Amino acid sequence: MLSTCPCCGARFSLEAIINDDAGRELMALLATLDTDVSRPLVAYLGLFRPLKQALSWRRALKIAHEVVALQPPEQLAAALNVTLDSLREKQQQPNWKPLSKHNYLMRVFETVGVQPALAQHTHKPATASSKTGQAIDLLEQRKHARSQQHDS
């Protein structure tokens, strides 16, 4: 039985993943991560999927290793969620170009200055109606919290 990954578009069976070295290693990596990191990481991989094909297991594994090496898990989970919230709507647009680097995620780290204590406050209701607006509100809240930390 074949399945299609909703994030990366890959068609696979569990047997195919196990038989593919990169697929097997990616699943092992995801299994070692906390769910708060692994779920948004899988969705983040989908932002790299080429428009007319699936993301290869080898490329997905490389991206996953790069992302996991970026920050401590608490910061990574929050930054991935902000990135996903900001880019999901844009990804549905016809002129969407898949990500090729982690520049957007790195800007989220720089802009938000995600702190482990702030990672737990990511579900505060936003006032904006669109997902992009909500992501911007979240960025502003975190920026404000960061400036208050520096003031004290």
C-alpha positions in Angstrom: 0.0 0.0 0.0 1.4 3.4 -1.0 0.8 6.6 0.9 1.5 10.2 0.0 3.1 12.5 2.6 0.9 15.6 2.9 4.0 17.8 3.6 6.6 16.7 1.1 4.5 14.9 -1.5 6.6 11.7 -1.4 4.8 8.5 -2.3 6.0 5.7 0.0 5.3 2.6 1.9 6.8 1.7 5.2 8.8 -1.0 3.4 10.2 1.6 1.0 11.3 3.9 3.9 13.0 1.1 5.7 14.8 0.0 2.5 16.0 3.5 1.7 19.0 4.5 3.9 18.1 8.2 4.0 14.4 7.5 4.7 15.3 5.1 7.5 17.7 7.6 9.0 15.2 10.4 8.7 12.6 8.3 10.6 15.1 7.5 13.2 16.1 11.1 13.7 12.4 12.2 13.9 11.8 9.4 16.5 14.6 10.9 18.8 13.0 14.3 18.8 10.2 15.6 21.1 6.9 15.8 19.3 6.9 19.6 19.8 9.9 19.7 17.4 9.3 16.7 15.1 5.8 17.7 14.0 6.7 21.2 12.9 10.0 19.9 11.4 8.1 17.5 9.2 5.8 20.3 8.0 8.9 22.6 7.5 10.4 20.0 5.2 7.3 20.5 3.0 8.3 24.1 2.4 11.4 22.7 0.5 9.4 20.4 -1.8 9.9 21.2 -5.5 6.7 22.3 -7.2 6.3 19.3 -9.5 8.0 16.5 -7.6 8.4 15.0 -4.2 11.2 15.9 -1.9 13.8 13.1 -1.9 14.5 11.3 1.3 18.2 12.3 1.0 17.3 16.0 0.7 14.8 15.8 3.5 17.4 14.1 5.8 20.0 16.8 5.0 17.5 19.6 5.7 16.4 17.9 9.0 20.0 17.6 10.2 20.7 21.2 9.3 17.6 22.4 11.2 18.2 20.2 14.3 21.7 21.6 14.6 20.5 25.3 14.6 19.1 25.8 18.1 18.1 24.1 21.4 14.8 22.2 21.0 12.7 24.8 22.9 13.8 27.6 20.6 13.6 25.5 17.5 10.0 24.4 18.1 8.8 28.0 18.6 10.8 29.3 15.6 9.5 26.5 13.3 5.9 27.2 14.3 6.3 30.9 13.6 7.9 30.2 10.3 5.1 27.7 9.3 2.4 30.1 10.4 3.9 32.8 8.3 4.6 30.8 5.2 1.6 28.4 4.9 -0.7 31.0 3.3 2.1 32.1 0.9 2.8 28.4 0.0 -0.8 28.1 -1.5 -0.2 31.0 -3.9 0.5 30.2 -7.5 3.8 32.1 -7.5 5.2 30.1 -4.5 8.8 29.1 -4.8 10.0 26.4 -2.5 12.6 27.3 0.1 16.2 26.5 -0.8 17.9 27.7 2.4 17.0 28.3 6.0 17.2 32.1 5.6 13.5 32.7 6.7 13.9 30.5 9.7 17.1 32.3 10.6 15.4 35.7 10.4 12.7 34.4 12.7 15.4 33.5 15.2 17.0 37.0 14.8 13.7 38.9 14.8 11.9 37.1 17.6 14.9 36.3 19.7 13.0 33.2 20.8 13.7 32.3 24.4 12.9 28.9 25.9 10.4 30.6 28.4 8.6 32.2 25.5 8.1 28.9 23.6 5.3 28.0 25.9 3.3 31.1 25.1 3.0 30.6 21.4 -0.8 29.8 21.4 -2.0 33.2 22.7 -4.9 34.3 20.6 -4.0 36.8 17.9 -6.2 39.7 16.9 -5.5 39.5 13.2 -7.9 37.4 11.1 -5.4 35.9 8.6 -2.6 33.4 9.5 0.0 35.9 8.2 -1.5 38.6 10.5 -1.5 36.2 13.4 2.1 35.3 12.8 3.0 39.0 12.7 1.1 39.6 15.9 3.1 36.7 17.5 6.4 38.2 16.3 5.4 41.5 17.8 4.5 39.9 21.1 7.8 38.1 21.3 9.8 41.2 20.2 8.0 43.1 23.0 8.7 40.4 25.6 12.4 40.3 24.5 12.8 44.1 24.9 11.2 43.8 28.4 13.8 41.1 29.3 16.6 43.4 28.2 15.2 46.3 30.1 15.2 44.4 33.4 
